[in-house]
Amino acid sequence: MELNIRRYPIGIQNFEQLRNNNCVYVDKTELVYKLTYTDQVYFLSRPRRFGKSLLVSTLEAYFQGKKGLFGGLAMERLEKDWESYPVLHIDFSISKYLSAHYLRSAINWFLERWEREYGCCVEDKKGTPFSVRLGNVIESAYKKTGKAVVVLVDEYDSPMLDTNSDVALQGELRGIMRDFFSPLKGMGQYLRFLFITGISKFSQMSIFSELNNLQNISMRDDFSAICGTPEEALAQIDSKQYAVPYQADGRRVVKVGVNFDSATRTIGEWIVR
């Protein structure tokens, strides 16, 4: 009997690409479903290469109502309505932030895309604060679609981590970020869901300090397995020959021995200081 051999999704951070290319996927969608129906505003911190971006992409596909991508997964059984929402996906890993200009350019790129998509009229883009433009985008998306808006922020701390050696520049970038995201607190009536990921401790950067309803799930037992692949899942994949092991220079690369639940926690100071 011919085996249905799949590939490990090495380097693939897009859920749609992963599902359409017959890659191995350890089903996290039951946790995703729980996440989206428990609270509204979340923060998750994990090390690099730990699946944060894939999780954000999974949330994006789910909120866009792409039911076909979830065939055979827990989400197919759990979700009954499959509504589509406007999604603002902000990925700060798209650039290196060597100056404030790089950050302003990245934010402006996001805003211009959304302004075109949702019909926002901004006469003086250079003179209009990012905060005002983001608020206009959220309100316009809500009015145009009739649906509350989903905001997904991936690698929120990239600009600050790029400038760890330049305290003055880091402070300037923090101020730009704080201004950009400042409307979020007062726009709860327009928001369906807000999810933020990063590497650093949330309190360190003080960018979202006004979001007093935010749930930090980084060390919560009920979401400890939402990113990464458990060792038992890897063992099952290998034993049943579901996928071809990934090889790099003759060495097998399959796991990082880190647990985040309180009963078996094996992590030390992994959060970047």
C-alpha positions as CSV (number, residue, x, y, z in Angstrom):
1,M,0.0,0.0,0.0
2,E,1.4,3.4,-0.9
3,L,1.9,5.7,2.0
4,N,0.7,9.3,1.9
5,I,4.0,10.8,2.8
6,R,4.0,14.5,3.8
7,R,6.7,17.1,4.3
8,Y,7.6,18.8,7.5
9,P,6.7,22.5,7.0
10,I,10.3,23.7,7.6
11,G,10.3,27.5,7.1
12,I,6.6,27.7,6.3
13,Q,4.8,30.3,8.4
14,N,1.6,30.6,6.3
15,F,-1.3,28.3,7.3
16,E,-2.9,28.3,3.8
17,Q,0.4,27.4,2.1
18,L,1.0,24.6,4.7
19,R,-2.4,23.1,4.2
20,N,-2.4,23.4,0.4
21,N,1.1,21.8,0.1
22,N,0.3,18.5,2.0
23,C,2.6,19.4,4.9
24,V,2.4,17.8,8.4
25,Y,0.3,19.9,10.7
26,V,-0.1,19.2,14.4
27,D,-3.7,20.2,15.0
28,K,-3.9,23.3,17.2
29,T,-7.3,24.4,16.1
30,E,-9.2,23.3,19.2
31,L,-7.0,25.7,21.2
32,V,-7.5,28.4,18.5
33,Y,-11.3,28.0,18.8
34,K,-11.1,28.3,22.6
35,L,-8.9,31.3,22.2
36,T,-11.4,33.1,20.0
37,Y,-14.4,32.5,22.1
38,T,-13.0,33.0,25.6
39,D,-11.7,36.6,25.6
40,Q,-11.1,39.5,23.2
41,V,-7.6,40.8,23.7
42,Y,-4.5,38.5,24.1
43,F,-0.7,38.5,24.3
44,L,1.5,35.5,23.7
45,S,5.3,35.5,24.2
46,R,7.5,32.7,22.7
47,P,11.1,32.4,21.6
48,R,12.0,32.8,17.9
49,R,11.2,29.9,15.6
50,F,8.5,28.6,17.9
51,G,5.4,28.9,15.6
52,K,4.1,32.3,16.6
53,S,3.7,33.4,13.0
54,L,2.0,30.2,11.9
55,L,-0.4,30.6,14.8
56,V,-1.2,34.2,13.7
57,S,-1.7,33.0,10.1
58,T,-4.0,30.3,11.3
59,L,-6.1,32.9,13.2
60,E,-6.2,35.0,10.0
61,A,-7.4,32.1,7.9
62,Y,-10.0,31.3,10.5
63,F,-11.4,34.8,10.8
64,Q,-11.5,35.2,7.0
65,G,-13.9,32.2,7.0
66,K,-11.6,29.9,4.9
67,K,-13.4,26.7,6.0
68,G,-11.8,24.6,3.3
69,L,-8.4,24.9,4.9
70,F,-9.6,23.3,8.1
71,G,-10.9,20.0,6.7
72,G,-10.1,17.1,9.0
73,L,-9.1,19.4,11.9
74,A,-10.9,20.0,15.2
75,M,-12.1,23.4,13.9
76,E,-14.2,21.8,11.2
77,R,-16.2,20.0,13.9
78,L,-16.3,22.9,16.4
79,E,-17.1,25.9,14.2
80,K,-20.7,26.0,12.9
81,D,-21.1,29.6,11.5
82,W,-17.8,30.4,9.6
83,E,-18.3,34.1,9.5
84,S,-15.8,36.3,7.7
85,Y,-14.3,39.4,9.4
86,P,-12.0,42.2,8.2
87,V,-8.5,41.3,9.3
88,L,-5.7,43.7,9.9
89,H,-2.5,41.6,10.0
90,I,0.6,43.6,11.1
91,D,3.9,41.7,10.9
92,F,6.8,43.8,12.2
93,S,9.4,41.2,11.2
94,I,9.2,42.5,7.6
95,S,12.0,45.0,8.1
96,K,15.1,45.8,10.1
97,Y,14.7,49.0,12.0
98,L,18.0,50.9,11.6
99,S,16.3,54.3,12.1
100,A,12.9,55.8,12.8
101,H,12.4,56.2,9.0
102,Y,12.3,52.4,8.6
103,L,9.6,52.0,11.2
104,R,7.5,54.9,9.8
105,S,7.8,53.5,6.3
106,A,6.6,50.0,7.5
107,I,3.6,51.5,9.4
108,N,2.8,53.7,6.4
109,W,2.9,50.7,4.1
110,F,0.4,48.8,6.3
111,L,-1.9,51.8,6.6
112,E,-1.9,52.6,2.8
113,R,-3.0,49.1,2.0
114,W,-5.9,49.2,4.4
115,E,-6.9,52.7,3.4
116,R,-7.2,51.5,-0.2
117,E,-9.1,48.4,0.7
118,Y,-11.6,50.0,3.0
119,G,-12.0,53.3,1.2
120,C,-10.4,55.7,3.7
121,C,-9.8,59.2,2.4
122,V,-6.7,60.8,3.9
123,E,-5.8,64.1,2.3
124,D,-2.6,64.7,4.2
125,K,-1.0,61.4,5.0
126,K,2.3,62.9,6.1
127,G,0.5,65.3,8.4
128,T,-2.0,62.9,9.9
129,P,-0.8,60.9,12.9
130,F,-0.6,57.2,12.6
131,S,-3.1,56.8,15.5
132,V,-5.7,58.8,13.6
133,R,-5.2,56.8,10.4
134,L,-5.4,53.5,12.2
135,G,-8.6,54.6,14.0
136,N,-10.1,55.6,10.6
137,V,-9.2,52.3,9.1
138,I,-10.8,50.3,11.9
139,E,-14.0,52.4,11.8
140,S,-14.1,52.3,8.0
141,A,-13.6,48.5,7.9
142,Y,-16.4,48.1,10.4
143,K,-18.8,50.3,8.5
144,K,-17.9,48.8,5.0
145,T,-18.3,45.2,6.0
146,G,-20.8,45.4,8.9
147,K,-18.5,43.2,10.9
148,A,-16.2,43.9,13.9
149,V,-12.5,44.0,13.0
150,V,-9.8,41.5,13.9
151,V,-6.3,42.9,14.6
152,L,-3.3,40.5,14.6
153,V,0.1,41.9,15.6
154,D,3.0,39.6,15.0
155,E,6.5,40.2,16.4
156,Y,5.4,43.5,18.0
157,D,8.8,44.0,19.6
158,S,11.0,43.6,16.5
159,P,11.8,47.4,16.3
160,M,12.9,47.5,19.9
161,L,15.0,44.4,19.7
162,D,16.8,45.7,16.6
163,T,17.8,48.8,18.6
164,N,18.9,47.3,21.9
165,S,22.3,48.9,21.5
166,D,20.9,52.4,20.9
167,V,18.8,53.5,23.8
168,A,17.9,56.9,22.3
169,L,16.6,55.3,19.0
170,Q,14.8,52.6,20.9
171,G,13.0,55.2,22.9
172,E,12.0,57.0,19.7
173,L,10.7,53.9,18.1
174,R,8.8,53.0,21.3
175,G,7.0,56.4,21.1
176,I,6.1,55.8,17.4
177,M,4.7,52.4,18.2
178,R,2.8,53.7,21.3
179,D,1.2,56.4,19.2
180,F,0.3,54.0,16.4
181,F,-1.5,51.6,18.6
182,S,-3.1,54.1,21.0
183,P,-6.6,54.0,19.4
184,L,-7.1,50.3,20.2
185,K,-8.2,50.9,23.8
186,G,-11.0,53.2,22.9
187,M,-12.3,51.2,19.9
188,G,-13.6,48.1,21.6
189,Q,-17.0,48.4,20.0
190,Y,-15.4,48.0,16.6
191,L,-13.1,45.1,17.5
192,R,-13.9,41.3,17.4
193,F,-10.4,40.1,18.4
194,L,-6.9,41.5,19.1
195,F,-3.9,39.2,19.3
196,I,-0.3,40.3,19.9
197,T,2.8,38.1,19.8
198,G,6.4,38.9,20.6
199,I,9.6,37.6,22.2
200,S,10.0,40.1,25.0
201,K,8.0,40.4,28.3
202,F,5.0,42.5,27.5
203,S,5.5,44.9,30.4
204,Q,9.0,45.7,29.3
205,M,8.1,47.6,26.2
206,S,5.2,49.6,27.6
207,I,3.7,50.0,24.2
208,F,0.3,48.6,25.0
209,S,0.2,49.7,28.6
210,E,-3.3,51.2,28.2
211,L,-4.9,47.8,27.2
212,N,-6.0,47.0,30.7
213,N,-8.2,44.1,29.5
214,L,-5.4,42.2,27.9
215,Q,-4.9,38.5,28.8
216,N,-1.3,37.4,28.9
217,I,-1.4,33.6,28.0
218,S,2.3,33.1,27.7
219,M,2.5,30.9,30.9
220,R,-1.1,29.8,31.2
221,D,-1.5,26.0,31.4
222,D,-4.6,25.9,29.2
223,F,-2.7,27.5,26.3
224,S,0.8,26.0,26.9
225,A,0.7,23.8,23.8
226,I,-0.7,26.4,21.4
227,C,2.7,26.8,19.7
228,G,5.3,24.3,18.9
229,T,5.1,20.5,18.4
230,P,4.9,18.1,21.5
231,E,7.5,15.3,21.5
232,E,4.8,12.7,21.5
233,A,3.4,14.1,18.3
234,L,6.8,13.9,16.7
235,A,7.2,10.3,17.8
236,Q,3.8,9.5,16.3
237,I,4.7,11.1,13.0
238,D,7.9,9.1,12.9
239,S,6.5,5.8,13.9
240,K,3.6,5.9,11.4
241,Q,5.8,7.3,8.7
242,Y,3.6,10.3,8.0
243,A,6.4,12.5,6.9
244,V,10.0,12.4,5.6
245,P,12.4,13.5,8.4
246,Y,14.0,16.9,7.8
247,Q,17.7,16.6,7.1
248,A,20.3,19.4,7.4
249,D,24.0,18.6,6.8
250,G,23.3,15.0,7.7
251,R,21.8,15.9,11.1
252,R,18.2,15.4,11.9
253,V,16.5,18.5,13.1
254,V,13.2,17.8,14.8
255,K,12.6,19.3,18.3
256,V,13.4,21.8,21.0
257,G,13.0,20.5,24.5
258,V,10.9,23.2,26.0
259,N,7.6,22.9,27.9
260,F,5.4,25.8,29.1
261,D,2.8,24.1,31.3
262,S,3.3,24.5,35.1
263,A,3.4,20.7,35.8
264,T,6.3,20.0,33.4
265,R,7.8,23.4,32.8
266,T,11.4,23.1,31.7
267,I,12.2,26.6,30.6
268,G,14.6,29.1,32.2
269,E,15.1,32.7,31.3
270,W,14.2,32.3,27.7
271,I,12.5,35.7,27.4
272,V,14.9,38.3,26.0
273,R,16.0,40.9,28.5
